[in-house]
Amino acid sequence: MKQDNLSAEMMSGGFFSDFGRAVTKGDLFVKLSMLWMGAGYAKRKQYIKAALMTLFEIAVIVFTVQFAMEYVPKFGGLGSVMPEKTFNIETMKNEFNDYDNSFQILLFSLFSFVVWITAAAVWMYNMVSVYRLQLMEEAGVRIRTFKEDLISFKEEKFHITLLALPVLGVVIFTVVPILLLILVAFTNYDQNHMPPGGLFTWVGFQNFISLFGGGGLTVSFGYAFVRVLGWTLVWAFFATITTYIGGIVLSLLLNSKKTRVPRLWRTLFIATIAVPQFVSLLLVRNFFANGGIVNTICANIGLTDFLRNMGLVSTSYIPFLSAPGWAHVMIILINIWIGVPYQMLIATGVLMNLPTEQLESARVDGANKFQIFQKITMPYMLFVTGPALVTDFVKNINNFNVIYLLTENVYTTTNQVMANSQAKEVDLLVTWLFRLTQDYYNYKMASAIGIIVFIICAVFTLIAFNRMIKGDKEGTYQ
């Protein structure tokens, strides 16, 4: 009980307050822990912890001297020594000088910063811990052994044990790449500044200025960005709403008593899910290509000539996926065909749990089917599937597969300004980003676009979820 009271007293002011208290009120060995991290543990006979913290401190120092200091001093300029090749007469071989690699400097400096921040957090936590041991010793509370501390990590602190590896994975594979993406957005890393043959450097906000329409030769990026962003938001809205509403309507039809052999229809729709999406998209792309089977049928029945006479097309084929307007509409329609079966399954599960008492009360009060759908079914669906709807919208903002697989090698922009920025009218921000990196090695603009995508998704998600959790909506359906 005394130990719990001491812990509560120690942690009452927040982590930084506890650290400040440890620095100011700690005894000699606690203060010495600021230099030798194992000092406080050694004073309280916690020798294993003292050894571990000492080894950790030595490892950080060795890392700093042997690794970090090779790259961090060059972080401000990202390198200045260009590669030079000379022929060595003695060895009869070409040799290179000790040149700089801007990307290595950027990556390893970032990694060093992450290690130092982690080490600083451990150092501060160590100060708080050894001060807690001091208070326990002064209060006459028994200090747990190292073995007892280990046992606690599989009992009362088991959540820390479970989360340790996932958190480490998130930091290495998510946080560090995102930070690297952000840093690259403030450089001129592109095909003309490609390590190791070339160096890139910091350019501040120049890439964002170009992306939003400023900056001389790169003004085309501002022109393309506005159009690609607009189409991205339009696509995400219609792709989400059409499949969501279509899935609900299809589920209601299949669950209707008037529908014959509903299991057969449900099986057919589920079977479409079993086919890999990329296979379906590639087949549909071939069907609607300029020389595809759909265009052949349309030409044979005279539809192509009719549309040409109406002035809707100017070619000998219908440009389903190769012209602005046509391609935009077709992409949304094809996505409906692909996405509705998934939403149907989700809607079917939710509709099976509709509050029957409310439905029966509405029928008794004389409500028709449309009124029941409007006042009970749809609000309940939105309540249950609201988070999934938000997720679907964000997913569609980054829906690479549908756009890329349907339009790659089919759609070619005729807008020279769009072409100058390596964009197409049917591109989403994510497909534009991919093309900039994969085909044109324009990492600086791709990184800037990636940051914009992240901001859009994050802001929309925060606002949407914040509005969803307001009020006690759950009690309405209890």
C-alpha positions in Angstrom: 0.0 0.0 0.0 2.9 2.4 0.9 4.5 1.7 -2.5 1.2 2.5 -4.3 0.8 5.7 -2.4 4.4 6.7 -3.2 3.9 5.9 -6.9 0.7 8.0 -6.9 2.5 10.9 -5.1 5.4 10.7 -7.5 3.3 10.6 -10.7 0.7 13.2 -9.6 2.3 16.1 -11.5 2.9 14.6 -15.0 6.0 13.1 -16.5 7.9 16.3 -17.0 7.0 17.6 -13.5 8.2 14.3 -12.1 11.5 14.6 -14.0 12.0 18.1 -12.7 11.3 17.0 -9.2 13.8 14.2 -9.6 16.5 16.6 -10.8 15.9 19.2 -8.0 15.1 17.0 -5.0 17.0 13.8 -5.8 20.0 12.8 -3.7 23.6 12.7 -4.9 23.2 9.4 -6.7 19.9 10.4 -8.4 21.7 13.6 -9.7 24.7 11.5 -10.7 22.3 9.4 -12.8 22.1 12.3 -15.2 25.7 11.4 -16.2 25.9 7.7 -15.3 22.4 6.2 -15.8 23.1 3.3 -13.5 24.2 5.3 -10.5 20.8 5.5 -8.8 20.2 1.8 -9.2 23.7 0.9 -8.0 23.1 2.9 -4.8 19.9 0.9 -4.1 21.6 -2.4 -4.9 19.7 -2.8 -8.2 22.9 -4.1 -9.8 21.3 -5.8 -12.9 19.3 -2.6 -13.7 22.4 -0.5 -13.1 24.4 -2.8 -15.6 21.6 -2.7 -18.2 21.3 1.1 -18.1 25.1 1.5 -18.2 25.3 -0.7 -21.3 22.4 1.2 -22.9 24.3 4.5 -22.2 27.5 3.1 -23.7 25.6 1.8 -26.7 24.1 5.3 -27.4 27.5 6.9 -27.0 29.2 4.4 -29.4 26.3 4.8 -31.9 26.7 8.6 -31.7 30.5 8.5 -32.2 30.9 5.7 -34.7 27.7 6.2 -36.8 25.6 9.3 -36.2 28.5 11.8 -36.3 29.4 10.6 -39.8 26.1 11.9 -41.2 24.4 14.4 -38.8 27.1 17.1 -39.3 26.3 17.0 -43.0 22.5 17.1 -42.5 22.3 20.9 -42.9 23.7 20.8 -46.4 23.0 17.1 -47.3 26.5 16.8 -48.6 28.9 18.7 -50.8 31.5 16.3 -52.2 30.6 15.1 -55.7 31.8 11.7 -57.0 34.9 11.7 -59.0 36.5 8.8 -60.9 40.2 8.5 -61.3 42.4 5.8 -62.9 44.9 4.3 -60.5 48.0 3.3 -62.5 49.3 1.1 -59.7 46.2 -1.1 -59.4 45.1 -0.4 -63.1 41.5 0.2 -61.8 39.1 3.0 -61.7 38.7 4.4 -58.2 36.2 6.8 -56.7 36.8 9.4 -54.1 35.0 9.5 -50.7 32.0 11.3 -52.0 28.7 12.2 -50.3 25.3 10.6 -50.8 22.5 13.0 -50.0 19.9 10.3 -49.5 22.1 8.3 -47.1 22.8 11.5 -45.1 19.1 12.3 -44.9 18.0 8.8 -43.9 20.8 8.0 -41.4 20.5 11.5 -39.9 16.8 11.0 -39.4 17.5 7.5 -37.9 20.0 9.1 -35.6 17.5 11.8 -34.4 15.0 9.0 -33.7 17.6 7.1 -31.7 18.6 10.2 -29.7 14.9 11.2 -29.0 14.3 7.6 -27.8 17.5 7.7 -25.7 16.4 11.1 -24.2 13.0 9.7 -23.2 14.7 6.6 -21.6 17.1 8.9 -19.8 14.3 11.1 -18.4 12.3 8.0 -17.4 15.4 6.6 -15.7 15.7 9.8 -13.6 12.0 9.4 -12.5 12.5 5.7 -11.7 15.6 6.2 -9.5 14.0 9.1 -7.7 11.1 6.8 -7.0 13.5 4.3 -5.5 14.9 7.0 -3.3 11.5 7.8 -1.9 10.7 4.2 -1.3 14.0 3.7 0.5 13.4 6.8 2.7 9.8 5.6 3.5 11.1 2.1 4.4 9.2 0.4 1.6 10.7 -2.8 0.3 12.2 -2.4 -3.2 11.3 -5.2 -5.7 14.1 -7.3 -7.1 14.9 -7.5 -10.8 13.2 -10.9 -11.0 10.0 -9.5 -9.4 10.1 -6.7 -12.0 10.3 -9.2 -14.8 7.4 -11.2 -13.3 5.3 -8.0 -13.3 5.7 -7.7 -17.0 3.7 -10.9 -17.5 1.1 -10.0 -14.8 0.0 -6.4 -14.0 2.1 -4.9 -16.8 1.4 -7.5 -19.4 -0.2 -4.8 -21.7 3.3 -3.2 -21.9 4.8 -6.6 -23.0 2.2 -7.1 -25.6 2.4 -3.5 -27.0 6.2 -3.3 -27.1 6.8 -5.1 -30.4 3.9 -3.5 -32.3 5.0 0.0 -31.1 8.5 -0.7 -32.3 7.2 -1.9 -35.6 5.0 1.2 -36.0 8.0 3.5 -35.3 10.3 1.7 -37.7 7.9 1.0 -40.6 5.4 3.8 -40.3 6.8 6.8 -38.3 10.3 6.9 -39.8 9.1 6.6 -43.5 6.5 9.3 -42.9 9.2 11.6 -41.4 11.5 10.8 -44.3 8.6 11.6 -46.8 8.2 15.0 -45.0 11.9 15.8 -45.2 12.2 14.9 -48.9 9.3 17.3 -49.6 11.6 20.2 -48.6 14.5 19.2 -50.9 15.1 19.2 -54.7 15.4 15.4 -54.9 14.5 14.6 -58.5 16.0 13.1 -61.7 18.4 15.9 -62.0 19.7 15.5 -58.4 19.9 11.8 -58.1 22.4 10.2 -55.7 25.0 8.9 -55.9 25.8 10.6 -59.3 24.4 13.9 -58.0 23.5 15.6 -54.8 20.3 17.3 -53.6 19.8 20.0 -51.0 17.2 21.8 -49.0 14.9 24.2 -50.9 12.4 25.1 -48.1 8.8 25.5 -49.2 9.6 25.9 -52.9 7.9 22.5 -53.8 4.7 23.5 -52.0 4.8 26.9 -53.7 5.1 25.2 -57.1 2.3 22.7 -56.2 -0.1 25.6 -55.3 0.6 27.5 -58.5 3.6 29.6 -58.0 7.2 29.3 -59.3 8.0 30.1 -62.9 8.8 27.0 -64.9 6.8 24.7 -62.6 3.5 26.6 -62.8 2.0 23.6 -64.6 2.0 21.7 -61.3 -0.4 24.2 -59.8 -2.7 23.8 -62.8 -2.6 20.1 -62.6 -2.9 20.0 -58.8 -6.2 21.8 -58.7 -7.7 19.5 -61.3 -6.3 16.3 -59.9 -7.4 17.3 -56.3 -10.9 18.2 -57.6 -11.3 14.8 -59.4 -9.9 13.0 -56.3 -12.6 14.5 -54.1 -15.4 14.0 -56.6 -14.3 10.4 -57.2 -14.0 9.6 -53.5 -17.5 11.0 -52.8 -19.3 9.3 -55.6 -17.4 6.0 -55.3 -18.3 5.9 -51.6 -21.9 7.0 -51.8 -22.9 4.9 -54.9 -21.5 1.7 -53.5 -22.9 2.3 -50.1 -26.4 3.1 -51.2 -26.3 0.4 -53.9 -25.3 -2.2 -51.3 -28.1 -1.2 -49.0 -30.7 -1.2 -51.8 -29.4 -4.6 -53.2 -29.5 -6.1 -49.7 -33.1 -4.9 -49.2 -34.2 -6.4 -52.5 -32.6 -9.7 -51.7 -34.2 -9.8 -48.3 -37.6 -8.9 -49.7 -40.3 -11.6 -49.5 -41.2 -10.8 -53.1 -37.7 -11.8 -54.4 -37.6 -15.3 -55.8 -34.6 -17.6 -55.2 -32.8 -15.0 -53.1 -30.0 -17.4 -52.2 -29.2 -17.9 -55.9 -28.9 -14.1 -56.5 -26.9 -13.7 -53.3 -24.5 -16.5 -54.3 -24.0 -14.9 -57.7 -23.1 -11.5 -56.2 -20.8 -13.1 -53.6 -19.1 -15.1 -56.5 -18.0 -11.8 -58.0 -16.0 -11.1 -54.8 -14.1 -14.4 -55.1 -12.5 -13.1 -58.4 -9.4 -11.0 -57.6 -10.2 -7.3 -58.2 -7.2 -6.7 -60.4 -8.3 -9.5 -62.7 -11.8 -8.0 -63.0 -10.4 -4.5 -63.7 -8.0 -5.7 -66.4 -10.8 -7.6 -68.1 -13.2 -4.7 -68.0 -10.4 -2.4 -69.3 -10.0 -4.7 -72.3 -13.8 -4.8 -72.8 -14.1 -1.0 -72.9 -10.9 -0.3 -74.8 -11.0 1.7 -78.0 -10.8 -1.6 -80.0 -12.6 -3.7 -77.4 -15.6 -5.9 -77.6 -18.0 -3.2 -76.3 -16.9 -0.7 -79.0 -17.3 -3.5 -81.6 -20.8 -4.1 -80.5 -21.7 -0.4 -80.4 -20.3 0.1 -83.9 -22.3 -2.9 -85.2 -25.6 -1.7 -83.8 -25.0 1.8 -85.0 -24.7 3.5 -81.6 -21.2 4.9 -82.4 -22.5 6.6 -85.6 -25.5 7.9 -83.7 -23.3 9.5 -81.0 -21.0 10.9 -83.7 -23.9 12.5 -85.5 -25.1 13.9 -82.1 -21.6 15.5 -81.7 -20.9 13.5 -78.5 -17.9 11.7 -80.0 -15.5 12.7 -82.7 -13.7 9.3 -83.3 -14.6 6.0 -85.0 -15.0 4.5 -81.5 -16.6 5.5 -78.2 -13.7 6.7 -75.9 -15.0 5.0 -72.8 -11.7 5.1 -71.0 -9.6 7.3 -73.2 -11.2 10.7 -73.1 -12.1 13.2 -70.3 -15.7 13.0 -69.2 -16.3 9.6 -70.7 -13.5 8.1 -68.6 -14.6 9.8 -65.4 -18.2 8.5 -65.7 -17.1 5.0 -66.7 -14.7 4.7 -63.8 -17.4 5.5 -61.3 -19.9 3.1 -63.0 -17.3 0.3 -63.1 -16.5 0.9 -59.4 -20.2 0.5 -58.6 -20.2 -3.0 -60.2 -17.1 -3.9 -58.3 -17.9 -2.4 -54.9 -21.6 -3.0 -54.4 -21.3 -6.8 -53.6 -19.0 -5.9 -50.6 -21.4 -3.3 -49.3 -24.3 -5.8 -49.8 -22.7 -8.3 -47.4 -22.1 -5.6 -44.8 -25.6 -4.2 -45.2 -27.2 -7.7 -45.0 -25.5 -8.3 -41.6 -26.6 -4.9 -40.2 -30.2 -5.3 -41.5 -30.6 -8.6 -39.7 -30.2 -6.7 -36.4 -32.6 -3.9 -37.1 -34.7 -3.1 -34.0 -37.9 -5.1 -34.8 -39.9 -3.3 -32.1 -39.4 0.1 -33.9 -40.3 -1.5 -37.2 -43.5 -3.0 -35.9 -44.5 0.2 -34.1 -43.9 2.2 -37.3 -46.2 -0.2 -39.3 -48.9 0.0 -36.6 -48.7 3.8 -36.8 -49.3 3.6 -40.6 -45.9 4.3 -41.9 -45.2 3.1 -45.5 -42.1 1.3 -46.6 -40.3 4.5 -47.8 -41.0 6.2 -44.5 -39.7 3.2 -42.5 -36.5 3.2 -44.7 -36.1 7.0 -44.3 -36.8 7.3 -40.6 -35.5 3.9 -39.2 -33.5 1.8 -41.6 -31.2 4.4 -43.0 -30.5 6.2 -39.7 -29.7 2.8 -38.1 -27.4 1.9 -41.0 -25.6 5.2 -40.7 -25.2 4.7 -36.9 -23.7 1.2 -37.2 -21.7 1.6 -40.4 -20.7 5.3 -40.0 -17.1 4.6 -39.1 -16.8 2.1 -42.0 -18.3 4.8 -44.3 -15.5 7.2 -43.2 -12.9 4.6 -43.8 -14.3 3.9 -47.2 -14.1 7.5 -48.2 -10.5 7.7 -47.1 -9.7 4.4 -48.8 -11.2 5.8 -52.1 -9.1 8.9 -51.9 -6.2 6.4 -52.1 -7.9 3.9 -54.3 -4.9 3.2 -56.5 -6.1 -0.1 -58.1 -9.3 1.1 -59.8 -7.8 4.2 -61.4 -4.5 2.8 -62.4 -5.6 -0.6 -63.7 -8.5 0.9 -65.8 -6.6 3.8 -67.4 -2.9 2.7 -67.6 -1.8 2.4 -71.3 -5.4 3.3 -72.3 -5.7 7.0 -71.3 -3.3 9.6 -72.8 -3.8 13.2 -71.9 -4.0 15.7 -74.8 -3.6 18.7 -72.4 0.0 19.8 -72.7 0.0 21.6 -69.4 -1.1 18.4 -67.6 1.5 16.4 -69.5 4.2 18.8 -68.5 3.5 18.0 -64.8 3.3 14.2 -65.6 -0.4 14.1 -64.7 -3.6 13.0 -66.4 -7.2 14.2 -66.0 -8.2 10.8 -64.6 -5.4 10.7 -62.0 -6.0 10.6 -58.3 -3.4 12.3 -56.1 -2.1 8.8 -55.2 -1.7 7.7 -58.9 -0.1 11.0 -59.8 2.3 10.5 -56.9 3.1 6.9 -58.1 3.8 8.1 -61.6 6.0 10.9 -60.4 8.2 8.5 -58.5 8.0 5.3 -60.7 8.4 6.9 -64.1 9.9 10.3 -63.6 11.9 10.1 -60.4 10.4 13.4 -59.2 10.6 12.5 -55.5 10.4 16.1 -54.2 6.9 16.8 -55.8 5.7 13.3 -55.0 6.6 13.8 -51.3 4.8 17.2 -51.3 1.7 15.5 -52.8 1.9 12.7 -50.2 1.9 15.3 -47.4 -1.2 16.9 -48.9 -3.0 13.5 -49.2 -2.1 12.8 -45.5 -3.5 16.1 -44.4 -6.7 15.7 -46.3 -7.3 12.2 -45.0 -6.4 13.1 -41.4 -8.5 16.3 -41.3 -11.6 14.5 -42.8 -11.2 11.5 -40.5 -10.9 13.7 -37.3 -13.8 15.9 -38.2 -16.0 12.9 -39.2 -15.3 10.8 -36.2 -15.6 13.8 -33.9 -19.1 14.5 -35.2 -20.1 10.8 -34.9 -19.2 10.5 -31.3 -21.1 13.6 -30.2 -24.2 13.0 -28.1 -25.6 9.7 -26.8 -26.7 8.3 -30.2 -26.3 4.7 -29.0 -29.2 5.0 -26.5 -31.6 5.7 -29.4 -31.4 2.1 -30.7 -31.2 0.3 -27.3 
